[in-house]
Amino acid sequence: RCVRCEQTFINVSKSCDCSSPNILTGGLCFRAGESLPPKGVATVRFGQLGITLTSAWFLKNLQASASACWLYSNLTACQALGNMCVMTMNSLSSSSTDACGLFQYIYVNTASLGIVHSVAFWRQNLPWLYYGDQPGLASQVLEANHFPTNFSFKGTKKDVKLQFIAASFDAAGNFLKWQHLEGGILQLCPDTQTKLDAAYTFGTTYQQSCIISVSKILLDFANPIFYDLFLEYNGDNGQQYLWAMPVLNLNLQYSEMFINQGSNMNNWLLTRRFFLVDALSGKENDLGKTPRVIRVASKITISIRLAPHTQKGSIYPPLITIAYTDVLVQNPETQSVRVSFSVTYEMNQSEAQVQTDIALGVLGGLAVLWALLKTAAWKRRMGSSIIDLQTVLKFLLFYAGDLANVFFIITVGTGIYWLVFFKAQQFVSVLLPLPSQEEDYVTYIACAFSLKALQFLKLLVSQLTVDIFFIDWERPKGKVLKAVEGEGVIKSAAAAVSIWRTYFIANEWNEIQTMRKINPLFQVLAVLFFLEVVGFSNLALMDSSSHLTRSSESYLAPWSRILRFGVSAALWLAIAALQIVYFSVFYERFVEDKISQFIDLCCMSNISVFLLSHSCFGYYIHGRSVHGHADTNMEEMNMNLKREAENLCSQRGLLPNTDGQTFQVSISRKMRLHYDRIHETLTRKRGPARLLDSSANTFEQSTRAYNTMNKFLSSFIDHVHKEMDYIVKDKLLLERILDMEFMEPIEKSIFYNDEGHSFSDVLYYGNETTLLIFEILFFSVVDLASQSFVLAAVLTYLQQEIFRFLRNTLGQKNLASKTLVDERFLL
């Protein structure tokens, strides 16, 4: 058959022979007098494998493409030469005459041909490969100008979609077509059309990764395709324009250095053209055989940066970052490559970080002052005036709790801020922090949890060591005849007073030790219901959608840790607030108020409660019956209640004609010392006290100590001990605000009227805020570690039950020890 020879042969020799003195170069025939470009190096360096091989494709086409591009400005030859430069990772070296060296030689020496589309880097007849011939222009390319159109989260398709379009070429330099990126053109991982196209929805952080076998890569990408990427936009006149997208090739070497792998933008050398898979340049000797090495774009990231101080979604030109992996082909069926494609959105977070640091500094300083006030109050309540190691440790514990609150306020405020302002915006003004920018935020949450856990444990210890005693005001009714053992005579003795009322009050106190204003189980289930069933968890996805439900076909963006914490914390707080409001406004008013009922029960049982949470500070519940006796029958009890209802008896208050039954107590040092002397025997810690008969057995000693303590405290309340008397007064407003006492009880103890029932501070009931914050932080820490709301909910409930069990069990032992109520009667 007749085969037409190359045009260069005909032009030179009028035949298909390239005879001397003409020059045969790369399969083309050139005149002897023409100045050809330097002799090209047909080797390709695969730096990751440490392999340099002679490429059959380069050997056949490099010199021919360079010569035809140089002599005739042949468009196809110039494109092919550019593609071979891209195959060598656009690497530049001043001494090399590889593909990029030949391209640069032609680029420099064809300045007279002019430029294309007013782009200084785009030479006539040559492909646009570089932004300049040396590093230093990246900041001008990426930050000098804003992209000339704005984006929004809600609007028309052109407002919410990134319209990427690519010009594609084959390896020989032939232009193939223009094509939009929808349909997964750049995404090597297979997926549905909807999920692939979600990558180009503005504001949606996109991540896709998978493992692809080498055999499939060789089958699907036998011939490489090269892309020049543009972003389409409409001008003011409605005409469509294209904005060239720069490429940051992490494998590019400039003077043998990987200058694009650092974070300093001024060192980068940006390029234009790229490919996904190169299974061509790695073929040795024969283009029909399997390549020895293939090069795969294993990581592609499109980065979109929001311009600062914008209110209308103005962005900088996007940047596509590509990292290639070299694979030595040995067994394609068993070899595989992990590839990923992602789209990230970022903005300058320095201003937000500065504001966070300012808030942390200001609130942290206030926390120091608050901790100092708490420490001063604690010192006064302990009856100590010296600053010792215990004082310093106590200050640190107070500061830990207050600093935990500071971190909690900042993290919750930040999380809700991003949740509201990111999801609710129409014209884009803020973008979520990147995962790497969330590290400080996660650290704040971890600090808040650690410090709050320390405060919670301190709270448990203080509640489990509180001193408590039930003062029985009941007096014997008459006398009874009693035989004296061993003497054979009968004497009259005071009638015994029933201990069952004390046991009853002790049981009620034991029941309310872990009573709370919220139902922990309901709290956990409600939060989990709203997160997983209603769909509030979808608000934590890093996309622009604010819908609670998503179809199974739609793409699910990765989670934002800031949004996860913001959503879960907001739900915890909202549901807890509703429970507390319901409990305080409705339940305690119309169903039962167990704290008030306990006070009423004390009064009807004729038993007062004396609590000491500190050495010289505590609480007093005045339960002395206005009827004189509570150990009575049903008829008399009902009669007493009727008389009280008809106001036919005195009022219940400690002072005459008052109703005040609860007090904060600041006792003198003398009073505390006397209390401790009796208390030593009561708790049986130091053996028999000197005041008691040392020959008596332990049970009798404890009984005597109980009676002694009961007599002492009842006489103290009745002002019998003039050297240990007390006064009753109201706290000043500032004292109530600061929760401290300005007066020191030197000679007389002070009883402060307390209508707020603050004795609940030694119960779970009075520490709801601390418990709630601890549970929120526990839930969030588990969730951030596991990315599972269900696991976080289960573990949160388990820890609630464990600590409630410990509080109940150890609190019961402390109650039995301090009040001499046998633990077997605490049900």
KEBA-635117 format. One record per residue (C-alpha): residue in one letter; x, y, z. Coordinates in steps of 0.02 Angstrom, whole numbers, plus 50000, padded with zeros to 5 digits. Last residue first. Example, Ala and Ser with C-alpha at 12.3 -4.5 7.8 and 13.67 -1.06 7.14 Angstrom:
<recs>
s506844994750357/a506154977550390/
</recs>
This chain:
<recs>
l483365010155145/l484385017355285/f483895006655438/r485324994355408/e486535009055410/d486225011355596/v485935029655632/l487425035755734/t487255053055652/k489025055355582/s489405037155539/a487695032955469/l487675048555362/n489455045355301/k488995027555254/q487455033755162/g488475046755070/l489685032955019/t488305022554943/n487255036554870/r488685046654797/l489505030854730/f487865025354649/r487575042654577/f489365042554510/i489085025954423/e487355030754359/q487955046954283/q489485038154211/l488345025554125/y487195039154057/t488675048153981/l489355031953909/v487725028153820/a487505045953755/a489285046953690/l489095030053604/v487515036153518/f488245053053470/s489675044553378/q491185053853310/s492255043253429/a493445056053506/l492335071153474/d490835061553541/v491725055753698/v492335073453732/s490615080653695/f489665069053812/f490915072153953/l490825090853922/i488935091053929/e488945079854083/f490185091054175/i489175106454129/l487585098654196/l488375092754359/t489135109754394/t487505118654354/e486445106554457/n487455109254615/g486055113054739/y485085097254704/y486615085954708/l486645089154895/v487815099055009/d487275114854918/s485475110054964/f485805119055129/s485505134555023/h483645133855060/g483375150654975/e482505158555125/d484115158855223/n484155169455380/y485945170355437/f486365162555606/i487925170155681/s489005162455818/k489545173455959/e491285177556024/i492315177655864/p491045174655728/e491895184355586/m490805196655495/f490995198655306/e490195182255260/m490315174655085/d489185169954942/l489755184754836/i487985189854790/r487275185454960/e488645194955051/l488385209654934/l486545210154978/l486935209555164/k486445193755255/d485025194355377/k485265191855563/v485125179255704/i486325179755851/y487275165855936/d487845160356108/m489375150056152/e489905158156317/k488075160256360/h487765141756339/v485895139556362/h485415149556208/d484055136956158/i484985132255998/f486525128356101/s485455118256224/s484815107856078/l486585105956011/f487305100356179/k485885088556223/n485945079956054/m487845078956062/t487795071456238/n486425059256190/y487435053556040/a489025052556144/r488095042156274/t487485030356139/s489215029356062/q489995025356231/e488655012256265/f489025003756100/t490905004456129/n490834996056298/a490945005356461/s492555004156558/s493195020756492/d491765029956575/l491545045756473/l492355062856490/r494045055956433/a493355050956264/p493355032756216/g494335027856058/r494965039655927/k493845036355780/r492235030855867/t491195043055764/l490215048955915/t491765048156024/e492675060955921/h491085071055894/i490945075856076/r492635084356075/d492325090955899/y490735100255949/h491635108656094/l493025114055976/r491745120655849/m490835131055979/k492455138756037/r492925142955858/s491305152355833/i489945146455715/s489365153655550/v487695145555514/q486645147855358/f484855146455410/t483245137455369/q481655138255475/g481125156355455/d479265157455489/t479335171255618/n478285175955769/p479615170555894/l481325166855819/l481725149255760/g480205149555649/r478745137455658/q477395149755705/s476375148755865/c474725139855877/l472915142955829/n473315147755649/e471855137555580/a473075126655483/e474145124455638/r472655119155742/k472145106755606/l473885099455597/n473935097255786/m472235088655784/n472835076955648/m474335072355754/e473255070055908/e472125057855817/m473555048755735/n474485045055897/t475975054355967/d477855055955959/a477795073455886/h477745083256048/g477885101656092/h476565107355969/v477655120455883/s478795106155832/r480635110055823/g481235107255645/h482445121655626/i483555117255478/y485325123355511/y486725125455388/g488605125655392/f490135135755431/c491525134755559/s492465118955508/h491625118155339/s490085108955273/l489325108355448/l487515102955453/f486275103255598/v484575096055558/s483115098655677/i481885085355731/n480115087455800/s479425075155672/m478145087655608/c479495100855594/c480725089155507/l479345083855388/d478985101855343/i480835104455303/f480865088555200/q479285093955109/s480125110355065/i481585100954986/k480445087954908/d479345100454819/e477915090054752/v476605090754615/f475885108254591/r477235120454642/e478795109654631/y478225102054466/f477615117854380/v478795132454395/s480375124554464/f480305107454380/y479625114154215/v480925127954212/i482295115454256/q481715103254123/l481605116853991/a483335123154037/a484025105354027/i483265103053854/a484005119553792/l485705116953874/w485925099353807/l485285104553635/a486495119353627/a487935108153685/s487545095053551/v487405107753410/g488925118153459/f490015102953494/r489595095153327/l489785112153242/i491535114653311/r492015096753268/s491435099353089/w490855083053014/p491265077952836/a489985081452699/l488595069052667/y488195067652482/s486385065152435/e485665048452384/s485035043852558/s484055059952565/r484495072452700/t483425078852842/l483765093152962/h484005105952824/s485275119952853/s486285116152696/s487905125752668/d489055111152700/m490245105452836/l489015094152924/a488555098553103/l486795103853056/n486485085853004/s486585080953188/f484945090253214/g484095075953122/v482465072853214/v482995054953246/e484865056253277/l485155072953362/f483415076653428/f483195059053495/l484955058253568/v484665074453665/a482975068053726/l483695051153776/v485125059053875/q483995071653964/f482645058753999/l483935047554082/p484675061954183/n482985068454245/i483285086654287/k483095096054451/r484115082854541/m483935071354691/t485585063254738/q485545066554926/i483645067454928/e483395049354976/n484685049355117/w483865064555194/e482205055455192/n482995040155272/a483815050655406/i482145058955442/f481325041955466/y482745035355573/t482595050855683/r480715048255696/w481005029855737/i482095033755887/s480605034056005/v480885043356169/a480995032256323/a479965036356476/a480965044056617/a481345031956758/s480435025556915/k481315012657019/i480954994257055/v482114984257167/g482934967457150/e484694974757146/g485454964057010/e484514972456866/v483554987956916/a481724985156878/k480894999756785/l479315009456824/v478905022556692/k478965041356693/g478065055556608/k478075059656422/p479925060256379/r480525075156278/e480605076456090/w481815089456025/d482885077055927/i484345085755845/f484885076455687/f486755078055656/i487775081155500/d489615083755463/v490015083855276/t491315071455215/l490405064155064/q489835081255005/s491605088155008/v492285072954915/l490945073854782/l491215092454753/k493105089854737/l492745076154609/f491635088154511/q492935101954518/l494265090254449/a493065084354314/k492725102554272/l494595105554250/s494825090654137/f493245094254036/a493665112654010/c495445108353960/a494825095553834/i493575108053764/y494935121353749/t496075108853662/v494685104953538/y494595123553498/d496485124953480/e496465110253359/e495045117153254/q496215126153133/s496885109453070/p495105103753038/l494815119652935/p493835133653015/l492085136352947/l491765150352824/v491095167752858/s490345181652751/v489355171852623/f487775180152562/q486385169152627/q486975166052803/a486005154452919/k487195139652921/f488805149252948/f488175162653067/v487105151353174/l488225136053192/w489825146253195/y489165157053338/i488425141953428/g490135133553430/t491035149453482/g489835152853625/v489935134753682/t491825135053674/i492005151953761/i490745148153898/f491505130953930/f493285137653936/v492745150754063/n491745137954164/a493275126754170/l494275141754229/d493055143754374/g493215125554424/a495115125454409/y495215142054503/f494285134754651/l495445119654650/l496975130754635/f496375141654779/k496105126054885/l497875120254847/v498555137354899/t497535137155060/q498115119555101/l499915125055077/d499715138755207/i498995156155216/i498535159755398/s496835166055454/s495865150055489/g494075148355548/m493665136355405/r492225147555352/r493385162555350/k494675153255246/w493305147155126/a492685164855101/a494445170755062/t494675156154943/k493045160054857/l493575178254839/l495255172754767/a494375160954646/w493275175354587/l494805186254559/v495675172454461/a494095168954361/l493995187454317/g495745186054244/g495235170554146/l493705179954082/v494795193954016/g496165182753946/l494975169953870/a493935183653790/i495505191853720/d496155175153656/t494485171553573/q494485188653492/v496255185853428/q495785168753361/a494275176053271/e495395189253193/s496695176353143/q495425164853061/n495805170152882/m494565160452779/e494435142652719/y493475131252606/t494075114052556/v493685102952408/s494365085252415/f494915070952304/s495825055752369/v496835041152301/r497515025652387/v498485014852263/s498424996052237/q499524981452192/t498824963752189/e498244962652009/p499574974551944/n501004963352000/q502654972451978/v502264990351926/l503335002552024/v502095015752079/d502535034252089/t501285044652189/y500775062052137/a500205076352249/i499065089552175/t498455106252244/i497115115752148/l496995134052196/p495425144552187/p495555163152143/y495135173252299/i493335173852355/s491935186552372/g490395179652459/k489415195652481/q489905202452652/t491775202552630/h492995208252763/p494325195752708/a494185186452541/l493595168652565/r494825155452513/i494405140652401/s495595125952399/i495375111852273/t496305096652335/i496945082052232/k497885067752315/s498475051852230/a498775059552059/v499545043551991/r501255040551909/i501595023751829/v503225014151826/r503804999351722/p502465002251593/t501614987151516/k502154984351335/g501594992251173/l502665007751193/d504234996951185/n505965001551250/e505445007451422/k503705013251470/g503635025151620/s503175040151513/l501545032051461/a500575026251615/d500325044051675/v498725045651778/l497755061251830/f498565074851725/f499085092851752/r499275109351662/r499395126151748/t500905129151860/l501305138652019/l503065140252086/w502965141952275/n504285149952387/n503265165652423/m501805154852482/n502765148752633/s501875132852687/g503195121152617/q502925107152491/n502995118252338/i504885121052342/f505345102852323/m507195106552288/e508295099952145/s508485117252066/y506595118752063/q505715102352093/l503855099652068/n503105085052164/l501915096052267/n501135102852107/l500195118652154/v499025122152008/p498325139051957/m496535140551893/a496275151251738/w494725162151746/l493525159951601/y492235172451542/q490395171851494/q489525187551434/g488165195251541/n488825212751519/d489435213251700/g490415197451670/n489805179751695/y490935166551770/e491815150351722/l493255143351822/f494655136251715/l495715120351716/d496995115451584/y496945096451580/f498055082751512/i497435065451467/p498565050351488/n498335034951380/a498125018051465/f497025026151596/d495565014151621/l496494997651601/l498125002751682/i497165010551828/k496094994851845/s497654984051854/v498444995651981/s497004992552100/i496095007552169/i495935011852354/c494685025252401/s494505043252455/q493215056852442/q493085072852542/y492025088052504/t491755103552608/t490155110852540/g490175129852537/f489885131452350/t489195115652272/y490595108952162/a490995093052259/a489145088752262/d489355083352080/l490145066652130/k488775063152259/t487385066252134/q488215056451994/t488445041252104/d490195035652153/p491825029452078/c493475035652149/l494615043652018/q493785060452036/l494425072951908/i493065070051778/g491825064751912/g490195068051822/e490275086851835/l491985093651789/h491335103051636/q492135098351471/w493025107051328/k493685094851201/l495115084451131/f496545095851081/n497945085451006/g499635086951092/a500235069051070/a499845065251253/d498005069451230/f497285086351271/s495855092351380/a495195109951410/a494305110151577/i492775118951645/f492355122451828/q490695130951863/l490705132052053/k488875131152101/v487885141752226/d487735158152133/k487725150751957/k486355138752011/t485225152652074/g485105157452257/k485475151352432/f487225148152496/s487975163052405/f489395166652285/n490105182652213/t490955185952046/p492595193451987/f493765182052087/h494715194052197/n496385200652142/a498145201452216/e497895186152327/l498205170252226/v499225176152078/q500165189752170/s500495178252317/a501135164652201/l502365175852108/g503945171852205/p504655156252125/q505495156351953/d505005155551769/g503365164751786/y501665157151817/y502045141351722/l501295129351593/w500295139651467/p500415129951304/l501475137751167/n500875144750999/q500895162651070/r501605163551244/w500475162551397/f501395169351550/a500985187651516/v499135183951494/s498385197251379/h497295184051296/v498835175751216/i500585183251209/g501765189351076/l502835180250944/s504335190950986/a504565182151153/t505015166251060/n506755163451131/v506275162151315/y504845150151285/i505875139351165/y507255137051293/q505955134851433/f505135120751336/l506815112651303/g507235113151489/c505495106651533/a505735091651417/d507505088151478/t508965099351434/s509595101151613/s510835113651680/s509665127151745/s508475114651822/l506595115151815/s505315102051867/n503635103351781/m503235086151857/t504195076551721/m502545071951639/v502095090451636/c503645093651529/m503085079551414/n501395087951400/g502205104551354/l503185096051214/a501575088151151/q500705105151154/c502135112951058/a502095098850930/t500215100850908/l500365119650886/n501795118950760/s502825134550790/y503805129550633/l505615129550691/w505455128750882/c503845118550894/a504445106650758/s506145105050843/a505435102451018/s504145089950958/a505425080150859/q506685080051002/l505405073751128/n504415061651020/k505275044751001/l506465044851147/f505155053451256/w503885039951221/a505155025951246/s505635033451413/t507415030751473/l507335027051658/t507815035851819/i507265027151979/g507415033052159/l505655026752194/q504975043452257/g506075052852134/f505415045251974/r506595053651850/v506175052651665/t507525051051531/a507435057051351/v508715070851372/g508515083551232/k509865089051109/p509825107851104/p508585116750990/l508885115950802/s509655129950700/e509185126950518/g510585125150391/a510455106250378/r508625106550337/f507505096150449/c506785078750428/l505615071750562/g505655054950651/g506415062150809/t507765071250712/l508385066650540/i509545080750483/n509795085750301/p511595084750234/s511285070750198/s509705061450151/c508035062150238/d507115050250123/c505245051150096/s505435062649947/k505365081149901/s506935083150008/v506495096750133/n504625100250119/i504245082250074/f505215075450223/t504405088050341/q502675082850282/e502925065250350/c502745051250223/r501125046150141/v500875027250141/c500495018149977/r500005000050000/
</recs>
